């Protein structure tokens, strides 16, 4: 993988051989839990952590129903302990990627979903009201 922020369209294919076999070039790599791509825009990483958080949040509906189940304090504790560390891991490395609107919308889905569970609100409730 050749990492650069250059906009020029140049040949980035580099032939590297090991034991007379060519090594395959990849578009992204996972290093210490952070997915780094060739343009350093971290879109794959943001999508990965968003889907990971969504899996945890969608596992909550059985014990956290709207009219019964876990209290909002218990769901908030689950959020602080199990969900919040996922998107915050390695944030100083990729936080600049949130300046792009497309990455910000993907990233903001996680707090919206958990706020719906904590407040026991309807899914049509606006983000500002949550």
Backbone as CSV, one residue per row, in Angstrom:
resi,resn,N_x,N_y,N_z,CA_x,CA_y,CA_z,C_x,C_y,C_z
1,UNK,0.849,-1.171,0.000,0.000,0.000,0.000,0.893,1.232,0.000
2,UNK,0.597,2.137,-0.894,1.304,3.400,-0.975,0.376,4.463,-0.410
3,UNK,0.806,5.133,0.639,-0.027,6.132,1.297,0.409,7.519,0.845
4,UNK,-0.569,8.281,0.345,-0.263,9.650,-0.042,-1.548,10.454,-0.140
5,UNK,-1.421,11.750,-0.025,-2.562,12.640,-0.189,-2.512,13.361,-1.532
6,UNK,-1.647,12.935,-2.393,-1.501,13.577,-3.693,-2.738,13.348,-4.542
7,UNK,-3.081,14.355,-5.309,-4.227,14.281,-6.208,-3.812,13.847,-7.605
8,UNK,-2.510,13.803,-7.857,-2.041,13.443,-9.188,-2.364,11.998,-9.498
9,UNK,-2.641,11.767,-10.761,-2.920,10.408,-11.197,-1.631,9.799,-11.732
10,UNK,-0.910,9.232,-10.851,0.329,8.587,-11.239,0.223,7.104,-10.925
11,UNK,1.104,6.353,-11.470,1.087,4.920,-11.268,1.546,4.611,-9.841
12,UNK,0.638,4.130,-9.018,0.977,3.818,-7.637,1.229,2.335,-7.437
13,UNK,1.188,1.600,-8.498,1.466,0.170,-8.422,2.976,-0.035,-8.345
14,UNK,3.414,-0.582,-7.251,4.824,-0.863,-7.049,4.979,-2.377,-6.996
15,UNK,5.867,-2.896,-7.779,6.080,-4.345,-7.801,7.118,-4.718,-6.755
16,UNK,6.674,-5.471,-5.765,7.556,-5.939,-4.702,7.541,-7.457,-4.741
17,UNK,8.718,-8.043,-4.786,8.838,-9.490,-4.891,9.451,-10.054,-3.619
18,UNK,8.941,-11.212,-3.200,9.513,-11.969,-2.101,9.571,-13.426,-2.529
19,UNK,10.748,-13.991,-2.510,10.953,-15.376,-2.957,10.394,-15.597,-4.360
20,UNK,10.683,-14.661,-5.245,10.241,-14.704,-6.640,8.725,-14.719,-6.799
21,UNK,7.999,-14.242,-5.807,6.546,-14.109,-5.891,6.195,-12.646,-5.644
22,UNK,5.286,-12.124,-6.444,4.899,-10.732,-6.310,3.920,-10.589,-5.138
23,UNK,4.143,-9.554,-4.349,3.236,-9.267,-3.241,2.046,-8.456,-3.746
24,UNK,0.876,-8.820,-3.295,-0.338,-8.128,-3.703,-0.448,-6.789,-2.971
25,UNK,-0.816,-5.760,-3.704,-0.991,-4.445,-3.106,-2.429,-4.296,-2.631
26,UNK,-2.609,-3.763,-1.432,-3.945,-3.631,-0.854,-4.322,-2.169,-0.745
27,UNK,-5.619,-1.901,-0.575,-6.113,-0.530,-0.489,-6.229,-0.038,0.945
28,UNK,-6.333,-0.947,1.908,-6.425,-0.531,3.309,-5.784,-1.590,4.192
29,UNK,-5.393,-1.144,5.394,-4.739,-2.030,6.338,-5.249,-1.688,7.740
30,UNK,-5.393,-2.707,8.562,-5.810,-2.490,9.944,-4.565,-2.548,10.820
31,UNK,-4.288,-1.429,11.486,-3.098,-1.325,12.322,-3.525,-0.825,13.690
32,UNK,-3.310,-1.631,14.715,-3.686,-1.308,16.083,-5.163,-0.912,16.203
33,UNK,-6.010,-1.601,15.459,-7.445,-1.365,15.546,-7.959,-0.227,14.700
34,UNK,-7.095,0.466,13.991,-7.496,1.565,13.131,-7.276,1.154,11.679
35,UNK,-8.302,1.326,10.862,-8.198,0.972,9.449,-7.664,2.180,8.691
36,UNK,-6.501,2.022,8.080,-5.835,3.093,7.348,-5.928,2.767,5.867
37,UNK,-6.397,3.740,5.073,-6.487,3.513,3.632,-5.457,4.364,2.905
38,UNK,-5.406,4.241,1.594,-4.343,4.877,0.827,-4.431,6.394,0.822
39,UNK,-5.612,6.959,0.931,-5.773,8.416,0.913,-5.871,9.038,2.300
40,UNK,-5.772,8.233,3.339,-5.864,8.688,4.729,-7.169,9.451,5.009
41,UNK,-8.279,8.996,4.428,-9.550,9.654,4.717,-10.354,8.899,5.770
42,UNK,-9.948,7.711,6.179,-10.491,6.931,7.291,-11.980,6.626,7.154
43,UNK,-12.515,6.667,5.949,-13.934,6.357,5.762,-14.232,4.896,6.106
44,UNK,-13.358,3.989,5.715,-13.549,2.574,6.046,-13.542,2.354,7.549
45,UNK,-12.685,3.070,8.250,-12.609,2.928,9.703,-13.895,3.427,10.359
46,UNK,-14.378,4.569,9.928,-15.601,5.133,10.515,-16.785,4.222,10.231
47,UNK,-16.865,3.667,9.040,-17.951,2.738,8.718,-17.835,1.457,9.548
48,UNK,-16.612,1.009,9.776,-16.401,-0.213,10.556,-16.820,-0.016,12.010
49,UNK,-16.398,1.070,12.641,-16.756,1.268,14.046,-18.240,1.583,14.199
50,UNK,-18.813,2.232,13.198,-20.246,2.509,13.243,-21.045,1.208,13.186
51,UNK,-20.665,0.296,12.305,-21.378,-0.979,12.220,-21.155,-1.830,13.473
52,UNK,-19.966,-1.739,14.043,-19.668,-2.473,15.266,-20.535,-1.977,16.431
53,UNK,-20.675,-0.656,16.537,-21.515,-0.074,17.584,-22.986,-0.393,17.349
54,UNK,-23.403,-0.387,16.095,-24.797,-0.701,15.777,-25.152,-2.130,16.185
55,UNK,-24.224,-3.059,16.048,-24.482,-4.433,16.465,-24.724,-4.508,17.966
56,UNK,-23.936,-3.767,18.735,-24.111,-3.773,20.184,-25.425,-3.087,20.564
57,UNK,-25.728,-1.981,19.905,-26.957,-1.243,20.222,-28.190,-2.058,19.861
58,UNK,-28.148,-2.754,18.736,-29.309,-3.538,18.321,-29.456,-4.828,19.119
59,UNK,-28.464,-5.179,19.923,-28.598,-6.316,20.828,-29.350,-5.920,22.094
60,UNK,-29.545,-4.629,22.312,-30.233,-4.141,23.508,-31.765,-4.226,23.486
61,UNK,-32.456,-4.296,22.368,-33.914,-4.182,22.412,-34.627,-5.177,23.303
62,UNK,-34.133,-6.388,23.447,-34.833,-7.352,24.292,-34.887,-6.904,25.752
63,UNK,-33.782,-6.508,26.372,-33.895,-6.067,27.772,-34.280,-4.591,27.934
64,UNK,-34.358,-3.832,26.852,-34.631,-2.396,26.978,-35.826,-2.004,26.116
65,UNK,-36.985,-2.489,26.464,-38.192,-2.136,25.715,-38.656,-0.739,26.107
66,UNK,-39.625,-0.239,25.352,-40.060,1.138,25.549,-40.830,1.334,26.852
67,UNK,-41.668,0.391,27.219,-42.504,0.560,28.411,-42.039,-0.251,29.608
68,UNK,-41.109,-1.155,29.423,-40.629,-1.975,30.517,-39.170,-2.340,30.254
69,UNK,-38.562,-3.003,31.195,-37.187,-3.453,30.995,-36.193,-2.602,31.769
70,UNK,-34.991,-2.512,31.252,-33.920,-1.775,31.931,-34.249,-0.293,32.043
71,UNK,-33.794,0.309,33.120,-34.008,1.747,33.296,-33.027,2.531,32.423
72,UNK,-33.289,3.822,32.291,-32.398,4.638,31.473,-31.008,4.746,32.079
73,UNK,-30.905,4.621,33.407,-29.598,4.671,34.072,-28.772,3.430,33.696
74,UNK,-29.402,2.277,33.659,-28.694,1.045,33.299,-28.247,1.070,31.837
75,UNK,-29.118,1.561,30.957,-28.750,1.637,29.540,-27.624,2.648,29.341
76,UNK,-27.648,3.740,30.089,-26.574,4.740,30.006,-25.257,4.145,30.491
77,UNK,-25.305,3.319,31.516,-24.096,2.660,32.017,-23.532,1.702,30.963
78,UNK,-24.418,0.977,30.274,-23.981,0.101,29.190,-23.339,0.923,28.080
79,UNK,-23.924,2.066,27.782,-23.375,2.949,26.747,-21.977,3.431,27.123
80,UNK,-21.820,3.881,28.354,-20.513,4.397,28.806,-19.460,3.281,28.814
81,UNK,-19.844,2.077,29.234,-18.866,1.006,29.386,-18.597,0.172,28.154
82,UNK,-19.630,-0.032,27.312,-19.463,-0.974,26.207,-19.463,-0.327,24.834
83,UNK,-20.191,0.763,24.667,-20.339,1.340,23.332,-19.423,2.533,23.116
84,UNK,-19.329,3.418,24.068,-18.537,4.641,23.913,-17.045,4.399,23.660
85,UNK,-16.408,3.390,24.278,-14.983,3.169,23.982,-14.707,2.763,22.528
86,UNK,-15.677,2.157,21.854,-15.451,1.722,20.472,-15.173,2.887,19.534
87,UNK,-16.029,3.913,19.467,-15.715,5.007,18.539,-14.608,5.936,19.017
88,UNK,-14.285,5.919,20.297,-13.258,6.828,20.805,-11.846,6.260,20.713
89,UNK,-11.725,4.960,20.433,-10.397,4.359,20.361,-9.641,4.904,19.150
90,UNK,-8.487,5.447,19.389,-7.642,5.971,18.312,-8.159,7.259,17.706
91,UNK,-9.052,7.950,18.384,-9.661,9.157,17.830,-8.658,10.255,17.470
92,UNK,-7.586,10.478,18.232,-6.644,11.524,17.816,-6.038,11.292,16.433
93,UNK,-6.018,10.047,15.986,-5.444,9.740,14.679,-6.401,10.121,13.558
94,UNK,-7.695,9.798,13.714,-8.653,9.948,12.607,-9.694,11.041,12.829
95,UNK,-9.564,11.869,13.859,-10.584,12.878,14.174,-10.732,13.920,13.060
96,UNK,-9.677,14.177,12.309,-9.750,15.147,11.212,-10.686,14.674,10.100
97,UNK,-10.917,13.373,10.028,-11.808,12.829,8.992,-13.261,13.229,9.233
98,UNK,-13.587,13.630,10.451,-14.968,14.027,10.750,-15.303,15.420,10.240
99,UNK,-14.345,16.112,9.667,-14.644,17.410,9.059,-15.447,17.235,7.778
100,UNK,-15.355,16.059,7.161,-16.146,15.777,5.968,-17.562,15.404,6.402
101,UNK,-18.528,15.949,5.708,-19.927,15.755,6.076,-20.371,14.293,5.949
102,UNK,-19.866,13.587,4.936,-20.271,12.186,4.752,-19.807,11.317,5.923
103,UNK,-18.609,11.568,6.426,-18.117,10.811,7.579,-18.858,11.199,8.850
104,UNK,-19.184,12.474,8.978,-19.876,12.953,10.169,-21.272,12.350,10.290
105,UNK,-21.984,12.207,9.169,-23.329,11.627,9.234,-23.284,10.156,9.638
106,UNK,-22.283,9.426,9.144,-22.141,8.019,9.534,-21.811,7.920,11.018
107,UNK,-20.927,8.780,11.477,-20.489,8.756,12.877,-21.610,9.168,13.825
108,UNK,-22.469,10.105,13.410,-23.532,10.604,14.287,-24.713,9.657,14.407
109,UNK,-24.750,8.585,13.660,-25.836,7.611,13.789,-25.762,6.861,15.104
110,UNK,-24.561,6.628,15.594,-24.379,5.856,16.828,-24.981,6.574,18.035
111,UNK,-24.642,7.843,18.302,-25.263,8.505,19.449,-26.774,8.630,19.312
112,UNK,-27.260,8.786,18.095,-28.708,8.891,17.896,-29.409,7.596,18.297
113,UNK,-28.875,6.462,17.844,-29.499,5.185,18.179,-29.491,4.918,19.679
114,UNK,-28.373,5.187,20.333,-28.313,4.916,21.772,-29.164,5.901,22.549
115,UNK,-29.272,7.137,22.082,-30.146,8.097,22.761,-31.606,7.700,22.650
116,UNK,-31.993,7.084,21.547,-33.357,6.579,21.424,-33.598,5.489,22.452
117,UNK,-32.609,4.624,22.663,-32.754,3.549,23.657,-32.754,4.095,25.080
118,UNK,-31.882,5.061,25.367,-31.800,5.609,26.718,-33.080,6.365,27.070
119,UNK,-33.552,7.191,26.163,-34.741,8.002,26.433,-36.036,7.233,26.237
120,UNK,-35.927,6.009,25.704,-37.095,5.186,25.389,-38.059,5.960,24.500
121,UNK,-37.485,6.600,23.492,-38.250,7.431,22.573,-38.577,6.642,21.313
122,UNK,-39.444,7.223,20.494,-39.766,6.618,19.205,-38.625,6.882,18.233
123,UNK,-38.489,6.034,17.240,-37.378,6.189,16.282,-37.558,7.371,15.369
124,UNK,-38.768,7.950,15.338,-39.012,9.127,14.504,-38.706,10.430,15.231
125,UNK,-38.285,10.352,16.484,-37.929,11.548,17.241,-36.681,12.189,16.639
126,UNK,-36.674,13.510,16.554,-35.554,14.203,15.935,-34.297,14.087,16.795
127,UNK,-33.152,14.228,16.169,-31.881,14.141,16.873,-31.714,15.272,17.865
128,UNK,-32.225,16.457,17.514,-32.100,17.599,18.409,-32.914,17.398,19.683
129,UNK,-34.069,16.734,19.561,-34.908,16.488,20.735,-34.308,15.425,21.645
130,UNK,-33.536,14.520,21.078,-32.925,13.461,21.898,-31.792,14.038,22.724
